[in-house]
Amino acid sequence: MARQPPIQFIEAALWCTGPFELSYTDPDQKWHIRRDMLSLLQDFPNLSPSMKTYIHNDGTIVNLLNAYGTIHVSSSSPQVPLTIWLHENYPYTAPIVFVGQPGIAPSSTIHGEHPFVDPSGLTVSPYIRTWQFPRCNLKDLVHNLVKIFSRDHPFSCSPTSSPFTHPSMVSKKEALDRLAGMLHYSTVALRSETDEEIKELLALQEEMDQRVAIVTTIVQGLERERWELRDRVVGLAEEADVLINWLKVHDTKRAAATGDDNVDDLFEGVDEESKSRVQCLAAEMSIEDTIYALDKAVDEGAVSCETYIRQVRNLAREQFFHRAMVVKFETSHQLL
């Protein structure tokens, strides 16, 4: 069967009634569609008219006229399959353009960074975004797409670099298309750099969180050690008070005879070992007093935590030495 001429198909589709009736109701609208479709097919004979059901994003189902086929963009790149749906409010609403043909999978994959074509094939160029009747029409739209795809093919990730053209030789539409493409690729590059910076900052944040956790653990340990030392000082002070009170009660005669209440004078070594033991005990007690004084200095802010920790560790090391000597004296005394 011979193929029906496009003009007959378009007229039959536009004035068809019944279940296949298109969603164009205004007679003037139909005449505009007829004129624009014929003008389009005259310039692009590879496109063919068709009528199919179209489902909008909101679920609305309409019967629309479309033109599908391929357009030649340049001698060095493959032809671009195209489907142009005429919106039910055409020509006052821009057509819906897809790269690809309805029901046919494209032979190539649309690259994801194209400035005007998304991965589904939906094409939204500046010409479509700024559509305004009667300034815009189907034929000029496809001519505009040819220029766009000749510079930035939908199936190639590398936009073709066109030679420098003097601004006076470039139309406003073409300048807008080029500017939109340049802005898109600049945005993609900036987004990529930003993503890398975000990854680096997230890694740095994770490392800082780990360091904060380590420092917090150290500070908590030092705080516990500080309170333990404070409790130890308080306990030793209480023991000292008990000892002083005991001496006051049980050695009143010597205190009365000497007329001196100084407790330190009540202890006197009878031999070198006793003297050494008394000296070690005195040194140990003086270290305890020093640590207590350091605690008060830290509370008052006179000494930094770093200085406090360093001094306490040195004093604790020296105190351990004196205590070890006392234990050694006691052990040797018990053996005797």
C-alpha positions in Angstrom: 0.0 0.0 0.0 1.4 3.4 -1.0 2.3 5.7 1.9 -0.2 8.5 2.4 1.2 11.9 1.6 2.0 14.0 4.7 -0.5 16.8 3.9 -3.3 14.3 3.6 -2.3 12.5 6.8 -2.1 15.8 8.7 -5.5 17.0 7.5 -7.1 13.7 8.2 -5.6 13.5 11.7 -6.5 17.1 12.6 -10.2 16.8 11.6 -10.6 13.2 12.7 -13.5 12.4 15.1 -14.4 9.5 17.3 -12.0 7.6 19.6 -8.9 8.7 17.6 -9.8 12.4 17.7 -6.8 14.6 18.6 -6.8 16.9 21.6 -6.9 20.1 19.5 -10.3 21.7 19.7 -9.9 25.2 18.2 -10.2 25.3 14.4 -7.7 28.2 14.2 -5.3 26.1 16.3 -5.6 23.3 13.8 -4.8 25.5 10.9 -1.7 26.8 12.7 -0.6 23.2 13.3 -1.2 22.3 9.7 0.8 25.2 8.4 3.8 24.7 10.8 3.9 20.9 10.3 4.0 21.3 6.5 6.7 23.9 6.8 8.7 21.7 9.0 8.4 18.6 6.7 9.4 20.7 3.7 12.7 21.7 5.3 13.3 18.3 7.0 11.9 15.5 4.7 13.4 12.8 7.0 10.7 13.6 9.6 7.3 12.0 9.3 3.9 12.9 10.9 2.2 10.6 13.3 -0.5 10.6 15.9 -0.2 8.8 19.2 -1.3 8.8 22.8 0.9 10.9 25.1 0.9 10.8 28.9 1.9 13.9 30.8 3.9 13.9 34.0 0.7 14.5 36.0 -1.0 11.5 34.4 -3.1 13.3 31.9 -3.7 11.3 28.7 -4.0 13.1 25.4 -4.0 12.3 21.7 -1.3 14.4 20.0 0.2 14.9 16.6 4.0 14.4 16.4 6.8 14.4 13.9 9.5 11.7 14.2 12.5 10.8 12.2 16.2 11.9 12.1 17.9 15.2 11.5 21.3 15.6 9.9 23.5 17.9 12.0 27.0 17.5 10.4 29.0 15.3 8.1 31.3 14.1 10.9 28.6 13.0 13.4 25.7 10.5 13.2 22.1 11.7 12.6 20.0 12.4 15.6 16.7 10.6 16.0 14.0 13.1 17.1 10.4 13.0 18.2 8.5 16.3 18.4 5.1 16.2 20.1 2.8 19.2 19.5 1.3 20.1 22.9 -2.5 20.3 23.1 -2.1 24.1 23.6 0.3 24.5 20.7 1.3 27.1 19.3 0.9 29.0 22.6 2.8 26.2 24.4 6.2 24.9 23.2 6.4 21.5 21.7 7.7 18.5 23.7 10.9 17.3 22.1 12.7 14.0 22.7 15.9 12.7 21.3 14.8 9.2 20.1 11.7 7.8 18.5 8.7 6.5 20.4 8.9 2.7 21.1 12.4 2.4 19.7 15.5 2.2 21.9 18.3 4.6 20.7 21.3 2.9 19.2 23.6 5.1 21.4 23.3 6.4 24.9 22.8 10.0 25.6 25.7 11.3 27.7 24.7 12.5 31.1 26.3 15.9 31.0 24.6 17.3 27.9 23.4 20.9 28.6 20.0 20.5 26.8 19.2 16.8 26.8 18.6 14.7 29.9 19.3 11.0 30.0 15.6 10.2 29.2 16.0 12.1 25.9 13.8 15.2 26.9 15.2 18.2 25.2 14.9 21.7 26.7 16.9 24.3 24.8 16.8 28.0 25.4 14.6 28.3 22.3 12.0 26.0 24.0 12.3 27.7 27.4 11.7 31.1 25.8 9.0 29.9 23.4 6.6 32.7 22.4 4.0 32.7 19.7 4.1 33.9 16.9 7.8 34.6 17.2 8.6 30.8 17.5 7.6 27.9 15.2 8.4 24.3 14.5 10.7 24.9 11.6 12.9 27.4 13.4 13.0 25.1 16.5 14.5 22.2 14.5 16.9 24.5 12.8 18.0 25.7 16.2 18.4 22.1 17.4 20.6 21.3 14.3 23.0 24.2 15.3 23.0 23.0 18.9 23.6 19.4 18.1 26.3 20.3 15.5 28.3 21.8 18.4 27.3 19.5 21.2 26.1 16.1 19.9 23.8 14.3 22.3 25.7 11.0 21.8 29.2 12.5 22.4 30.7 13.8 25.6 33.1 16.1 23.8 31.4 19.3 22.5 32.7 20.4 19.1 34.7 23.5 19.3 33.5 25.9 16.6 35.9 28.4 15.1 35.8 31.9 16.5 32.9 34.0 15.1 32.7 37.7 15.3 29.8 38.8 17.6 28.2 40.7 14.8 27.9 37.5 12.8 26.1 35.6 15.5 22.4 35.8 16.1 20.9 36.5 19.5 19.5 32.9 19.6 22.8 31.3 18.8 24.6 33.5 21.3 22.1 32.5 23.9 22.5 28.8 23.1 26.3 29.0 23.3 26.2 30.9 26.5 23.8 28.4 28.0 26.1 25.5 27.0 29.2 27.2 28.4 27.4 27.9 31.6 26.2 24.3 31.9 29.7 22.8 31.4 31.2 25.4 33.8 28.6 24.4 36.4 29.4 20.7 35.8 33.1 21.3 36.3 32.5 23.5 39.4 30.1 20.8 40.8 32.8 18.2 40.3 35.4 20.3 42.1 33.0 21.0 44.9 32.2 17.3 45.3 36.0 16.6 45.6 36.4 19.4 48.1 33.4 18.1 50.1 34.9 14.6 50.2 38.2 16.0 51.4 36.5 18.0 54.1 34.4 15.0 55.2 37.6 13.0 55.5 39.2 15.8 57.5 36.2 16.1 59.7 36.3 12.3 60.4 40.0 12.6 61.3 39.3 15.6 63.6 36.4 13.7 65.3 38.8 10.8 66.0 41.4 13.2 67.4 38.7 14.9 69.5 37.7 11.5 70.9 41.3 10.7 71.8 41.9 14.0 73.4 38.6 13.7 75.3 39.7 10.3 76.6 43.0 11.7 77.8 41.4 14.7 79.5 38.9 12.5 81.2 41.7 10.2 82.4 43.7 13.2 83.7 40.6 14.5 85.4 40.1 11.2 87.2 43.7 11.2 88.2 43.3 14.7 89.5 40.4 13.8 91.7 42.2 10.6 92.9 45.2 12.7 93.9 42.9 15.2 95.6 41.2 12.5 97.6 44.6 11.1 98.5 45.7 14.5 99.8 42.6 14.8 101.8 43.1 11.3 103.3 46.7 12.1 104.2 45.7 15.4 105.8 43.1 13.5 107.9 45.7 10.9 108.9 48.1 13.7 109.9 45.5 15.4 112.0 44.8 12.1 113.8 48.6 11.6 114.4 49.0 15.1 115.7 46.0 14.7 118.1 47.5 11.4 119.3 50.8 13.0 120.0 49.2 15.8 121.9 47.4 13.3 124.1 50.2 10.8 124.7 53.3 13.0 124.8 52.1 15.9 127.0 55.0 15.5 129.4 57.7 16.1 126.7 55.8 19.0 125.3 55.5 20.5 128.7 59.2 20.0 129.4 60.4 21.5 126.2 57.7 24.1 126.0 57.4 23.4 122.2 54.4 22.1 120.4 56.1 21.6 117.1 55.3 18.0 116.1 58.3 17.7 113.8 60.6 18.0 116.8 59.1 15.0 118.4 60.7 12.6 115.9 64.4 12.0 116.0 66.4 9.1 114.5 68.6 7.2 116.9 70.8 5.8 114.1 71.6 6.4 110.4 68.9 4.0 109.2 66.2 5.7 111.3 67.4 9.1 110.2 67.2 8.0 106.6 63.7 6.6 107.1 62.6 9.8 108.7 64.0 11.8 105.9 62.2 9.6 103.3 59.0 10.0 105.2 59.4 13.7 105.4 60.3 14.0 101.7 57.2 11.9 100.8 55.0 14.2 102.9 56.5 17.3 101.5 55.8 16.0 98.0 52.1 15.4 99.0 52.0 19.0 100.2 53.5 20.2 97.0 50.9 18.2 94.9 48.1 19.6 97.1 49.5 23.1 96.5 49.6 22.4 92.7 45.9 21.3 92.8 45.0 24.7 94.4 47.1 26.5 91.8 45.3 24.7 89.0 41.9 25.5 90.5 42.8 29.2 90.7 44.2 29.2 87.2 47.7 30.1 88.3 49.2 26.9 86.7 48.2 25.4 83.3 47.1 21.9 83.0 50.2 20.9 80.9 52.5 22.3 83.6 50.4 20.6 86.3 50.6 17.2 84.6 54.3 17.5 84.0 55.1 18.5 87.6 52.8 15.9 89.1 54.4 13.1 87.1 57.9 14.2 88.2 56.8 14.5 91.8 55.0 11.1 91.7 58.2 9.5 90.3 60.3 11.1 93.2 57.6 10.1 95.7 57.6 6.6 94.5 61.4 6.5 95.1 61.0 7.7 98.7 58.2 5.2 99.4 60.2 2.4 98.0 63.0 3.3 100.4 60.6 3.3 103.3 59.3 -0.1 102.3 62.9 -1.3 102.0 63.7 -0.1 105.6 60.6 -1.7 106.9 61.3 -5.0 105.2 64.9 -5.1 106.5 63.6 -4.3 110.0 61.1 -7.1 109.9 63.8 -9.6 108.8 65.9 -8.6 111.8 
